[in-house]
Amino acid sequence: MDTESTHSGYSYHSSRSGRSNRHGDRSRERHKASSSKDSSRSERSVVINPPDTPSQDSPVHNGEPLPGEPTPAAEQGDEAQDDNWGETTTAVTGTSELSVSQEEVVGLGKGIQDRTQGFRRYLPLAVGSCVGLLVLATPLVFLLLPAVMWPDRLQVCGAACEGLFLSISFKLLILLVAVWALFLRPNRACLPRVCVYRAFLITLTLLLTMSYWLFYGVRILDAQDEDYHGIVQFAVSLVDSQLFVHYLAVVLLELRQLQPCYSVCVIRSTDGETRHYNIGQLSIQRAALSILEYYYRDFPLHNPALLSASKHRAAKHLAGLKVYNVDAPGNAAGAQPSNGNQSRAMVTAAGKRKDSAHNELYYEEADYERRVRKRRARLVVAVEEAFTHVRRMKKEDERATPSDIMDVREAALAIFPSMARALQKYLRTTRRQHCHSMESIQKHLAFCLVNNMSPKAFLEAYLVPGPTLQYGPERWMADQWTLVSEASVTSGIKQGTEFLLKCLDFSLAISIKSIPYIRLTEEYIDPKSHKFLLLLQSETSV
């Protein structure tokens, strides 16, 4: 390895390299004659620099040519084949100092995507803020412009006019709080398309404001109206119209979707976990957002480790099935019947093994349940002993001096090793060890000790799989979702609508059915119809 030639990023192991290099020397003069013509047609040129040193022409190793390098006899044969040099010439170019690696290109694209997502996230908030400022500032500008432009010719504002000032002040305050509560809330998610109703309301608000501005400019500014009381009433009417638009926004964005109209079935693709929900009149993208909120609240955490057992079982059965090609060209004619019989025997054995697959599955599940119960019993005993020790130490701390009292965090760290082994084995058996870190377990243990919880309350977080939101975001494995739908995502849901929510490891299949129309009838029962009379015989048997 020490005597091999180093070529600084280039490869010269082509079978035609010797002939190509020599021909490059002969054709260089020919290229010089035509370079003036090529430079007149284009300012760019590619310079091919063939190697000139003999060591690069034919590298050797211990006096022998490297594998793939031409011998002297082969070089003499190649000289007679110079007519096809253009098809076999190896062009070697240098590396530009301004080149960009693939990692840098990927990082650049990721940075652009992050900036685009941030822009899309805060764009609705910025548009809503601008429209809100325009709505709130327009009535005030209507009142201030006449007082600034022609104050001498304005009529005196009486008591009724001053009362309108008070009315418009409180209406603007109410409108400010209402716009803040409805439109300036932080976004819960980034949707693929713009909400139709929000766009409609923003457009309606802008049209209303521009209409008032147009009327104000033509009838008041140009004419320099002297009736200031009428100007104030005009501003009050604008505020009233804006309040009605906000009421329409509350109806379309909040109240319309409250009444349940559809039943949604959500199925997780990997394990078949299913939930059913009732939702109201929503678009497909809004329904998808609501379903994802329900998913993080109700569905147990997705655990890919639980699916490995079935995959291993299927691979085991597929490995036992062997297929032989009895008609291969290399097989002799006399060997074909025996190979065919052997193949049929293997297929028959695999079929019998497949018939017994349910027995293997039954005993495998029974053994798994037995191991889980065993690990669970050991864990329960270990946790109860640890909590009993904590209670005993707590009673001793009551009689101890304040300097000897142990902190809750220290107590959790002290008793954690006594239960750590049993808890680790149980989590490994149930394949949920990746869901809980040692730090999170210690925090949960300290929380239970501070609030004087029982051992059963501590174990509930580990014995029963909790919802997705119970764990940290790093355990969700699904932070970005893709909505797949044949219909437009801005269209409303209806009977038979189906769409898919995909993430990295699994997907959610959603099917929508409308809630049937329920017809109730009343049946009146006469209170006197269910009265009865009990007649007893006067004679009794002896």
Rosetta blueprint (number, residue, H / E / L):
1 M L
2 D L
3 T L
4 E L
5 S L
6 T L
7 H L
8 S L
9 G L
10 Y L
11 S L
12 Y L
13 H L
14 S L
15 S L
16 R L
17 S H
18 G H
19 R H
20 S H
21 N H
22 R H
23 H H
24 G H
25 D H
26 R H
27 S H
28 R H
29 E H
30 R H
31 H H
32 K H
33 A H
34 S H
35 S H
36 S H
37 K H
38 D H
39 S H
40 S H
41 R H
42 S L
43 E L
44 R L
45 S L
46 V L
47 V L
48 I L
49 N L
50 P L
51 P L
52 D L
53 T L
54 P H
55 S H
56 Q H
57 D H
58 S L
59 P L
60 V E
61 H E
62 N L
63 G L
64 E E
65 P E
66 L L
67 P L
68 G L
69 E L
70 P L
71 T L
72 P H
73 A H
74 A H
75 E H
76 Q H
77 G H
78 D H
79 E H
80 A L
81 Q L
82 D H
83 D H
84 N H
85 W H
86 G H
87 E H
88 T H
89 T L
90 T L
91 A L
92 V L
93 T L
94 G L
95 T L
96 S L
97 E L
98 L L
99 S L
100 V L
101 S L
102 Q H
103 E H
104 E H
105 V H
106 V H
107 G H
108 L H
109 G H
110 K H
111 G H
112 I H
113 Q H
114 D H
115 R H
116 T H
117 Q H
118 G H
119 F H
120 R H
121 R H
122 Y H
123 L H
124 P H
125 L H
126 A H
127 V H
128 G H
129 S H
130 C H
131 V H
132 G H
133 L H
134 L H
135 V H
136 L H
137 A H
138 T H
139 P H
140 L H
141 V H
142 F H
143 L H
144 L H
145 L H
146 P H
147 A H
148 V H
149 M H
150 W L
151 P L
152 D L
153 R L
154 L L
155 Q L
156 V L
157 C L
158 G L
159 A H
160 A H
161 C H
162 E H
163 G H
164 L H
165 F H
166 L H
167 S H
168 I H
169 S H
170 F H
171 K H
172 L H
173 L H
174 I H
175 L H
176 L H
177 V H
178 A H
179 V H
180 W H
181 A H
182 L H
183 F H
184 L L
185 R L
186 P L
187 N L
188 R L
189 A L
190 C L
191 L L
192 P L
193 R L
194 V L
195 C L
196 V H
197 Y H
198 R H
199 A H
200 F H
201 L H
202 I H
203 T H
204 L H
205 T H
206 L H
207 L H
208 L H
209 T H
210 M H
211 S H
212 Y H
213 W H
214 L H
215 F H
216 Y H
217 G H
218 V H
219 R H
220 I H
221 L H
222 D L
223 A L
224 Q L
225 D L
226 E L
227 D L
228 Y H
229 H H
230 G H
231 I H
232 V H
233 Q H
234 F H
235 A H
236 V H
237 S H
238 L H
239 V H
240 D H
241 S H
242 Q H
243 L H
244 F H
245 V H
246 H H
247 Y H
248 L H
249 A H
250 V H
251 V H
252 L H
253 L H
254 E H
255 L H
256 R L
257 Q L
258 L L
259 Q L
260 P L
261 C L
262 Y E
263 S E
264 V E
265 C E
266 V E
267 I E
268 R E
269 S L
270 T L
271 D L
272 G L
273 E L
274 T E
275 R E
276 H E
277 Y E
278 N E
279 I E
280 G L
281 Q L
282 L L
283 S E
284 I H
285 Q H
286 R H
287 A H
288 A H
289 L H
290 S H
291 I H
292 L H
293 E H
294 Y H
295 Y H
296 Y H
297 R H
298 D H
299 F L
300 P E
301 L L
302 H L
303 N L
304 P H
305 A H
306 L H
307 L H
308 S H
309 A H
310 S H
311 K H
312 H H
313 R H
314 A H
315 A H
316 K H
317 H H
318 L H
319 A H
320 G H
321 L L
322 K L
323 V L
324 Y L
325 N L
326 V L
327 D L
328 A L
329 P L
330 G L
331 N L
332 A L
333 A L
334 G L
335 A H
336 Q H
337 P H
338 S H
339 N H
340 G H
341 N H
342 Q H
343 S H
344 R H
345 A H
346 M H
347 V H
348 T H
349 A H
350 A H
351 G H
352 K H
353 R H
354 K H
355 D H
356 S L
357 A H
358 H H
359 N H
360 E H
361 L H
362 Y H
363 Y H
364 E H
365 E H
366 A H
367 D H
368 Y H
369 E H
370 R H
371 R H
372 V H
373 R H
374 K H
375 R H
376 R H
377 A H
378 R H
379 L H
380 V H
381 V H
382 A H
383 V H
384 E H
385 E H
386 A H
387 F H
388 T H
389 H H
390 V H
391 R H
392 R H
393 M H
394 K H
395 K H
396 E H
397 D H
398 E H
399 R H
400 A L
401 T L
402 P H
403 S H
404 D H
405 I L
406 M L
407 D L
408 V H
409 R H
410 E H
411 A H
412 A H
413 L H
414 A H
415 I H
416 F H
417 P H
418 S H
419 M H
420 A H
421 R H
422 A H
423 L H
424 Q H
425 K H
426 Y H
427 L H
428 R H
429 T H
430 T L
431 R L
432 R L
433 Q H
434 H H
435 C H
436 H L
437 S L
438 M H
439 E H
440 S H
441 I H
442 Q H
443 K H
444 H H
445 L H
446 A H
447 F H
448 C H
449 L H
450 V H
451 N L
452 N L
453 M L
454 S L
455 P H
456 K H
457 A H
458 F H
459 L H
460 E H
461 A H
462 Y H
463 L H
464 V L
465 P L
466 G L
467 P E
468 T H
469 L H
470 Q H
471 Y L
472 G L
473 P H
474 E H
475 R H
476 W L
477 M L
478 A L
479 D L
480 Q L
481 W L
482 T E
483 L E
484 V E
485 S E
486 E L
487 A L
488 S L
489 V L
490 T L
491 S L
492 G E
493 I L
494 K L
495 Q L
496 G L
497 T L
498 E E
499 F E
500 L E
501 L E
502 K E
503 C L
504 L L
505 D L
506 F L
507 S E
508 L E
509 A E
510 I E
511 S E
512 I E
513 K E
514 S E
515 I L
516 P L
517 Y L
518 I L
519 R L
520 L L
521 T L
522 E L
523 E L
524 Y L
525 I L
526 D L
527 P L
528 K L
529 S L
530 H L
531 K L
532 F L
533 L L
534 L L
535 L L
536 L L
537 Q L
538 S L
539 E L
540 T L
541 S L
542 V L
